[in-house]
Amino acid sequence: MTMYKEYNTNQLSLELNLAYDIPMNHEVRLISLFVDSIPNHVLLEEKSHTGRPAFHPA
């Protein structure tokens, strides 16, 4: 008798494309376009110089 259920760790996972389920005129598409239009350098240009340094949790 095994303690754990057998499973395969080499299984592939399939991504779900949620864009197919959202109607073309839904407001979430407008929000997505707005967020995607923000340049990355605007979001990443300023780092906090206070507080503890980041660390890897593992």
PDB file of N, CA, C and O in Angstrom:
ATOM      1  N   MET A   1       0.848  -1.181   0.000  1.00  0.00           N
ATOM      2  CA  MET A   1       0.000   0.000   0.000  1.00  0.00           C
ATOM      3  C   MET A   1       0.893   1.244   0.000  1.00  0.00           C
ATOM      4  O   MET A   1       1.792   1.378   0.830  1.00  0.00           O
ATOM      5  N   THR A   2       0.631   2.135  -0.931  1.00  0.00           N
ATOM      6  CA  THR A   2       1.438   3.349  -1.008  1.00  0.00           C
ATOM      7  C   THR A   2       0.797   4.461  -0.199  1.00  0.00           C
ATOM      8  O   THR A   2      -0.423   4.540  -0.056  1.00  0.00           O
ATOM      9  N   MET A   3       1.654   5.307   0.318  1.00  0.00           N
ATOM     10  CA  MET A   3       1.160   6.400   1.150  1.00  0.00           C
ATOM     11  C   MET A   3       0.595   7.542   0.309  1.00  0.00           C
ATOM     12  O   MET A   3      -0.379   8.191   0.690  1.00  0.00           O
ATOM     13  N   TYR A   4       1.235   7.778  -0.859  1.00  0.00           N
ATOM     14  CA  TYR A   4       0.814   8.882  -1.716  1.00  0.00           C
ATOM     15  C   TYR A   4       0.305   8.360  -3.051  1.00  0.00           C
ATOM     16  O   TYR A   4       0.711   7.293  -3.512  1.00  0.00           O
ATOM     17  N   LYS A   5      -0.569   9.109  -3.647  1.00  0.00           N
ATOM     18  CA  LYS A   5      -1.080   8.765  -4.960  1.00  0.00           C
ATOM     19  C   LYS A   5       0.034   8.951  -5.983  1.00  0.00           C
ATOM     20  O   LYS A   5       0.761   9.943  -5.936  1.00  0.00           O
ATOM     21  N   GLU A   6       0.170   8.010  -6.898  1.00  0.00           N
ATOM     22  CA  GLU A   6       1.205   8.121  -7.921  1.00  0.00           C
ATOM     23  C   GLU A   6       0.832   9.216  -8.912  1.00  0.00           C
ATOM     24  O   GLU A   6      -0.328   9.364  -9.297  1.00  0.00           O
ATOM     25  N   TYR A   7       1.838   9.975  -9.310  1.00  0.00           N
ATOM     26  CA  TYR A   7       1.623  11.035 -10.283  1.00  0.00           C
ATOM     27  C   TYR A   7       2.877  11.215 -11.113  1.00  0.00           C
ATOM     28  O   TYR A   7       3.958  10.781 -10.716  1.00  0.00           O
ATOM     29  N   ASN A   8       2.737  11.846 -12.252  1.00  0.00           N
ATOM     30  CA  ASN A   8       3.832  12.056 -13.184  1.00  0.00           C
ATOM     31  C   ASN A   8       4.253  13.517 -13.122  1.00  0.00           C
ATOM     32  O   ASN A   8       3.462  14.401 -13.450  1.00  0.00           O
ATOM     33  N   THR A   9       5.487  13.781 -12.707  1.00  0.00           N
ATOM     34  CA  THR A   9       5.956  15.170 -12.617  1.00  0.00           C
ATOM     35  C   THR A   9       6.438  15.698 -13.961  1.00  0.00           C
ATOM     36  O   THR A   9       6.784  16.875 -14.063  1.00  0.00           O
ATOM     37  N   ASN A  10       6.470  14.873 -14.979  1.00  0.00           N
ATOM     38  CA  ASN A  10       6.921  15.299 -16.303  1.00  0.00           C
ATOM     39  C   ASN A  10       5.760  15.701 -17.201  1.00  0.00           C
ATOM     40  O   ASN A  10       5.931  15.800 -18.416  1.00  0.00           O
ATOM     41  N   GLN A  11       4.597  15.933 -16.635  1.00  0.00           N
ATOM     42  CA  GLN A  11       3.437  16.314 -17.430  1.00  0.00           C
ATOM     43  C   GLN A  11       3.584  17.739 -17.933  1.00  0.00           C
ATOM     44  O   GLN A  11       4.173  18.587 -17.263  1.00  0.00           O
ATOM     45  N   LEU A  12       3.057  17.990 -19.090  1.00  0.00           N
ATOM     46  CA  LEU A  12       3.033  19.335 -19.639  1.00  0.00           C
ATOM     47  C   LEU A  12       1.763  20.029 -19.190  1.00  0.00           C
ATOM     48  O   LEU A  12       0.735  19.386 -18.976  1.00  0.00           O
ATOM     49  N   SER A  13       1.836  21.330 -19.051  1.00  0.00           N
ATOM     50  CA  SER A  13       0.632  22.088 -18.719  1.00  0.00           C
ATOM     51  C   SER A  13       0.266  22.959 -19.911  1.00  0.00           C
ATOM     52  O   SER A  13       1.141  23.476 -20.605  1.00  0.00           O
ATOM     53  N   LEU A  14      -0.994  23.112 -20.137  1.00  0.00           N
ATOM     54  CA  LEU A  14      -1.481  23.923 -21.245  1.00  0.00           C
ATOM     55  C   LEU A  14      -1.958  25.260 -20.721  1.00  0.00           C
ATOM     56  O   LEU A  14      -2.683  25.333 -19.728  1.00  0.00           O
ATOM     57  N   GLU A  15      -1.540  26.324 -21.404  1.00  0.00           N
ATOM     58  CA  GLU A  15      -2.007  27.651 -21.019  1.00  0.00           C
ATOM     59  C   GLU A  15      -3.433  27.848 -21.497  1.00  0.00           C
ATOM     60  O   GLU A  15      -3.802  27.413 -22.587  1.00  0.00           O
ATOM     61  N   LEU A  16      -4.225  28.505 -20.675  1.00  0.00           N
ATOM     62  CA  LEU A  16      -5.575  28.850 -21.072  1.00  0.00           C
ATOM     63  C   LEU A  16      -5.560  30.268 -21.618  1.00  0.00           C
ATOM     64  O   LEU A  16      -5.140  31.198 -20.929  1.00  0.00           O
ATOM     65  N   ASN A  17      -6.006  30.433 -22.828  1.00  0.00           N
ATOM     66  CA  ASN A  17      -6.063  31.757 -23.413  1.00  0.00           C
ATOM     67  C   ASN A  17      -7.420  32.359 -23.057  1.00  0.00           C
ATOM     68  O   ASN A  17      -8.429  32.048 -23.690  1.00  0.00           O
ATOM     69  N   LEU A  18      -7.439  33.219 -22.043  1.00  0.00           N
ATOM     70  CA  LEU A  18      -8.692  33.795 -21.566  1.00  0.00           C
ATOM     71  C   LEU A  18      -9.241  34.850 -22.508  1.00  0.00           C
ATOM     72  O   LEU A  18     -10.389  35.268 -22.357  1.00  0.00           O
ATOM     73  N   ALA A  19      -8.454  35.288 -23.470  1.00  0.00           N
ATOM     74  CA  ALA A  19      -8.918  36.303 -24.409  1.00  0.00           C
ATOM     75  C   ALA A  19     -10.086  35.787 -25.252  1.00  0.00           C
ATOM     76  O   ALA A  19     -10.889  36.582 -25.740  1.00  0.00           O
ATOM     77  N   TYR A  20     -10.188  34.488 -25.427  1.00  0.00           N
ATOM     78  CA  TYR A  20     -11.287  33.942 -26.217  1.00  0.00           C
ATOM     79  C   TYR A  20     -12.622  34.039 -25.483  1.00  0.00           C
ATOM     80  O   TYR A  20     -13.673  34.104 -26.120  1.00  0.00           O
ATOM     81  N   ASP A  21     -12.592  34.050 -24.170  1.00  0.00           N
ATOM     82  CA  ASP A  21     -13.820  34.070 -23.388  1.00  0.00           C
ATOM     83  C   ASP A  21     -14.329  35.474 -23.093  1.00  0.00           C
ATOM     84  O   ASP A  21     -15.471  35.635 -22.665  1.00  0.00           O
ATOM     85  N   ILE A  22     -13.499  36.497 -23.316  1.00  0.00           N
ATOM     86  CA  ILE A  22     -13.882  37.873 -23.011  1.00  0.00           C
ATOM     87  C   ILE A  22     -14.442  38.516 -24.276  1.00  0.00           C
ATOM     88  O   ILE A  22     -13.776  38.503 -25.312  1.00  0.00           O
ATOM     89  N   PRO A  23     -15.634  39.070 -24.218  1.00  0.00           N
ATOM     90  CA  PRO A  23     -16.217  39.709 -25.405  1.00  0.00           C
ATOM     91  C   PRO A  23     -15.360  40.873 -25.891  1.00  0.00           C
ATOM     92  O   PRO A  23     -14.662  41.508 -25.101  1.00  0.00           O
ATOM     93  N   MET A  24     -15.413  41.149 -27.186  1.00  0.00           N
ATOM     94  CA  MET A  24     -14.583  42.202 -27.784  1.00  0.00           C
ATOM     95  C   MET A  24     -14.912  43.582 -27.228  1.00  0.00           C
ATOM     96  O   MET A  24     -14.031  44.441 -27.197  1.00  0.00           O
ATOM     97  N   ASN A  25     -16.129  43.827 -26.793  1.00  0.00           N
ATOM     98  CA  ASN A  25     -16.513  45.155 -26.316  1.00  0.00           C
ATOM     99  C   ASN A  25     -16.488  45.264 -24.790  1.00  0.00           C
ATOM    100  O   ASN A  25     -17.078  46.191 -24.234  1.00  0.00           O
ATOM    101  N   HIS A  26     -15.824  44.345 -24.112  1.00  0.00           N
ATOM    102  CA  HIS A  26     -15.765  44.365 -22.650  1.00  0.00           C
ATOM    103  C   HIS A  26     -14.749  45.407 -22.189  1.00  0.00           C
ATOM    104  O   HIS A  26     -13.725  45.609 -22.841  1.00  0.00           O
ATOM    105  N   GLU A  27     -15.035  46.076 -21.052  1.00  0.00           N
ATOM    106  CA  GLU A  27     -14.159  47.151 -20.568  1.00  0.00           C
ATOM    107  C   GLU A  27     -12.794  46.651 -20.117  1.00  0.00           C
ATOM    108  O   GLU A  27     -11.846  47.433 -20.044  1.00  0.00           O
ATOM    109  N   VAL A  28     -12.680  45.380 -19.816  1.00  0.00           N
ATOM    110  CA  VAL A  28     -11.382  44.860 -19.395  1.00  0.00           C
ATOM    111  C   VAL A  28     -10.372  44.902 -20.545  1.00  0.00           C
ATOM    112  O   VAL A  28      -9.168  44.986 -20.303  1.00  0.00           O
ATOM    113  N   ARG A  29     -10.843  44.844 -21.779  1.00  0.00           N
ATOM    114  CA  ARG A  29      -9.935  44.967 -22.927  1.00  0.00           C
ATOM    115  C   ARG A  29      -9.359  46.378 -23.016  1.00  0.00           C
ATOM    116  O   ARG A  29      -8.190  46.544 -23.365  1.00  0.00           O
ATOM    117  N   LEU A  30     -10.154  47.387 -22.709  1.00  0.00           N
ATOM    118  CA  LEU A  30      -9.668  48.765 -22.694  1.00  0.00           C
ATOM    119  C   LEU A  30      -8.625  48.950 -21.591  1.00  0.00           C
ATOM    120  O   LEU A  30      -7.601  49.599 -21.803  1.00  0.00           O
ATOM    121  N   ILE A  31      -8.884  48.387 -20.431  1.00  0.00           N
ATOM    122  CA  ILE A  31      -7.928  48.473 -19.325  1.00  0.00           C
ATOM    123  C   ILE A  31      -6.629  47.771 -19.704  1.00  0.00           C
ATOM    124  O   ILE A  31      -5.542  48.272 -19.413  1.00  0.00           O
ATOM    125  N   SER A  32      -6.735  46.632 -20.342  1.00  0.00           N
ATOM    126  CA  SER A  32      -5.545  45.898 -20.760  1.00  0.00           C
ATOM    127  C   SER A  32      -4.727  46.699 -21.763  1.00  0.00           C
ATOM    128  O   SER A  32      -3.501  46.735 -21.667  1.00  0.00           O
ATOM    129  N   LEU A  33      -5.378  47.335 -22.714  1.00  0.00           N
ATOM    130  CA  LEU A  33      -4.664  48.172 -23.686  1.00  0.00           C
ATOM    131  C   LEU A  33      -3.966  49.335 -23.004  1.00  0.00           C
ATOM    132  O   LEU A  33      -2.837  49.676 -23.355  1.00  0.00           O
ATOM    133  N   PHE A  34      -4.634  49.948 -22.026  1.00  0.00           N
ATOM    134  CA  PHE A  34      -4.031  51.062 -21.305  1.00  0.00           C
ATOM    135  C   PHE A  34      -2.794  50.615 -20.531  1.00  0.00           C
ATOM    136  O   PHE A  34      -1.751  51.265 -20.595  1.00  0.00           O
ATOM    137  N   VAL A  35      -2.908  49.513 -19.807  1.00  0.00           N
ATOM    138  CA  VAL A  35      -1.775  49.023 -19.014  1.00  0.00           C
ATOM    139  C   VAL A  35      -0.621  48.626 -19.925  1.00  0.00           C
ATOM    140  O   VAL A  35       0.537  48.906 -19.614  1.00  0.00           O
ATOM    141  N   ASP A  36      -0.922  47.981 -21.041  1.00  0.00           N
ATOM    142  CA  ASP A  36       0.130  47.578 -21.970  1.00  0.00           C
ATOM    143  C   ASP A  36       0.792  48.772 -22.647  1.00  0.00           C
ATOM    144  O   ASP A  36       1.927  48.659 -23.111  1.00  0.00           O
ATOM    145  N   SER A  37       0.106  49.915 -22.714  1.00  0.00           N
ATOM    146  CA  SER A  37       0.676  51.087 -23.376  1.00  0.00           C
ATOM    147  C   SER A  37       1.640  51.860 -22.477  1.00  0.00           C
ATOM    148  O   SER A  37       2.366  52.722 -22.971  1.00  0.00           O
ATOM    149  N   ILE A  38       1.669  51.580 -21.181  1.00  0.00           N
ATOM    150  CA  ILE A  38       2.581  52.264 -20.266  1.00  0.00           C
ATOM    151  C   ILE A  38       3.991  51.728 -20.508  1.00  0.00           C
ATOM    152  O   ILE A  38       4.217  50.522 -20.403  1.00  0.00           O
ATOM    153  N   PRO A  39       4.943  52.611 -20.831  1.00  0.00           N
ATOM    154  CA  PRO A  39       6.320  52.144 -21.057  1.00  0.00           C
ATOM    155  C   PRO A  39       6.918  51.547 -19.784  1.00  0.00           C
ATOM    156  O   PRO A  39       6.669  52.031 -18.680  1.00  0.00           O
ATOM    157  N   ASN A  40       7.699  50.505 -19.955  1.00  0.00           N
ATOM    158  CA  ASN A  40       8.294  49.822 -18.803  1.00  0.00           C
ATOM    159  C   ASN A  40       9.216  50.731 -18.011  1.00  0.00           C
ATOM    160  O   ASN A  40       9.282  50.626 -16.786  1.00  0.00           O
ATOM    161  N   HIS A  41       9.934  51.624 -18.692  1.00  0.00           N
ATOM    162  CA  HIS A  41      10.882  52.471 -17.966  1.00  0.00           C
ATOM    163  C   HIS A  41      10.164  53.418 -17.008  1.00  0.00           C
ATOM    164  O   HIS A  41      10.755  53.849 -16.018  1.00  0.00           O
ATOM    165  N   VAL A  42       8.920  53.745 -17.281  1.00  0.00           N
ATOM    166  CA  VAL A  42       8.156  54.601 -16.371  1.00  0.00           C
ATOM    167  C   VAL A  42       7.868  53.852 -15.071  1.00  0.00           C
ATOM    168  O   VAL A  42       7.933  54.430 -13.986  1.00  0.00           O
ATOM    169  N   LEU A  43       7.555  52.584 -15.186  1.00  0.00           N
ATOM    170  CA  LEU A  43       7.228  51.793 -14.005  1.00  0.00           C
ATOM    171  C   LEU A  43       8.468  51.365 -13.227  1.00  0.00           C
ATOM    172  O   LEU A  43       8.404  51.179 -12.012  1.00  0.00           O
ATOM    173  N   LEU A  44       9.592  51.207 -13.916  1.00  0.00           N
ATOM    174  CA  LEU A  44      10.774  50.632 -13.282  1.00  0.00           C
ATOM    175  C   LEU A  44      11.869  51.647 -12.993  1.00  0.00           C
ATOM    176  O   LEU A  44      12.932  51.269 -12.499  1.00  0.00           O
ATOM    177  N   GLU A  45      11.644  52.929 -13.287  1.00  0.00           N
ATOM    178  CA  GLU A  45      12.725  53.904 -13.167  1.00  0.00           C
ATOM    179  C   GLU A  45      13.082  54.248 -11.729  1.00  0.00           C
ATOM    180  O   GLU A  45      14.218  54.637 -11.460  1.00  0.00           O
ATOM    181  N   GLU A  46      12.163  54.120 -10.818  1.00  0.00           N
ATOM    182  CA  GLU A  46      12.428  54.542  -9.454  1.00  0.00           C
ATOM    183  C   GLU A  46      12.383  53.349  -8.508  1.00  0.00           C
ATOM    184  O   GLU A  46      11.377  52.648  -8.405  1.00  0.00           O
ATOM    185  N   LYS A  47      13.498  53.142  -7.825  1.00  0.00           N
ATOM    186  CA  LYS A  47      13.559  52.082  -6.822  1.00  0.00           C
ATOM    187  C   LYS A  47      13.617  52.716  -5.448  1.00  0.00           C
ATOM    188  O   LYS A  47      14.109  53.833  -5.290  1.00  0.00           O
ATOM    189  N   SER A  48      13.129  52.023  -4.487  1.00  0.00           N
ATOM    190  CA  SER A  48      13.178  52.508  -3.115  1.00  0.00           C
ATOM    191  C   SER A  48      14.605  52.397  -2.588  1.00  0.00           C
ATOM    192  O   SER A  48      15.255  51.365  -2.756  1.00  0.00           O
ATOM    193  N   HIS A  49      15.088  53.455  -1.956  1.00  0.00           N
ATOM    194  CA  HIS A  49      16.432  53.459  -1.392  1.00  0.00           C
ATOM    195  C   HIS A  49      16.393  53.289   0.123  1.00  0.00           C
ATOM    196  O   HIS A  49      17.415  53.439   0.793  1.00  0.00           O
ATOM    197  N   THR A  50      15.233  52.982   0.654  1.00  0.00           N
ATOM    198  CA  THR A  50      15.111  52.784   2.090  1.00  0.00           C
ATOM    199  C   THR A  50      14.616  51.370   2.357  1.00  0.00           C
ATOM    200  O   THR A  50      14.112  50.697   1.457  1.00  0.00           O
ATOM    201  N   GLY A  51      14.760  50.940   3.563  1.00  0.00           N
ATOM    202  CA  GLY A  51      14.267  49.619   3.938  1.00  0.00           C
ATOM    203  C   GLY A  51      15.316  48.546   3.759  1.00  0.00           C
ATOM    204  O   GLY A  51      16.454  48.818   3.375  1.00  0.00           O
ATOM    205  N   ARG A  52      14.919  47.338   4.041  1.00  0.00           N
ATOM    206  CA  ARG A  52      15.839  46.209   3.952  1.00  0.00           C
ATOM    207  C   ARG A  52      16.054  45.816   2.500  1.00  0.00           C
ATOM    208  O   ARG A  52      15.150  45.979   1.680  1.00  0.00           O
ATOM    209  N   PRO A  53      17.232  45.301   2.166  1.00  0.00           N
ATOM    210  CA  PRO A  53      17.469  44.833   0.802  1.00  0.00           C
ATOM    211  C   PRO A  53      16.652  43.574   0.521  1.00  0.00           C
ATOM    212  O   PRO A  53      16.293  42.830   1.434  1.00  0.00           O
ATOM    213  N   ALA A  54      16.372  43.357  -0.742  1.00  0.00           N
ATOM    214  CA  ALA A  54      15.608  42.177  -1.144  1.00  0.00           C
ATOM    215  C   ALA A  54      16.441  40.920  -0.917  1.00  0.00           C
ATOM    216  O   ALA A  54      17.670  40.967  -0.957  1.00  0.00           O
ATOM    217  N   PHE A  55      15.770  39.802  -0.679  1.00  0.00           N
ATOM    218  CA  PHE A  55      16.459  38.532  -0.508  1.00  0.00           C
ATOM    219  C   PHE A  55      15.618  37.437  -1.126  1.00  0.00           C
ATOM    220  O   PHE A  55      14.395  37.546  -1.221  1.00  0.00           O
ATOM    221  N   HIS A  56      16.287  36.388  -1.540  1.00  0.00           N
ATOM    222  CA  HIS A  56      15.590  35.249  -2.117  1.00  0.00           C
ATOM    223  C   HIS A  56      15.005  34.421  -0.976  1.00  0.00           C
ATOM    224  O   HIS A  56      15.739  34.047  -0.061  1.00  0.00           O
ATOM    225  N   PRO A  57      13.703  34.122  -1.003  1.00  0.00           N
ATOM    226  CA  PRO A  57      13.057  33.453   0.126  1.00  0.00           C
ATOM    227  C   PRO A  57      13.412  31.975   0.275  1.00  0.00           C
ATOM    228  O   PRO A  57      13.178  31.385   1.330  1.00  0.00           O
ATOM    229  N   ALA A  58      13.971  31.376  -0.769  1.00  0.00           N
ATOM    230  CA  ALA A  58      14.252  29.933  -0.679  1.00  0.00           C
ATOM    231  C   ALA A  58      15.661  29.647  -0.236  1.00  0.00           C
ATOM    232  O   ALA A  58      16.046  28.484  -0.114  1.00  0.00           O
TER     233      ALA A  58
END
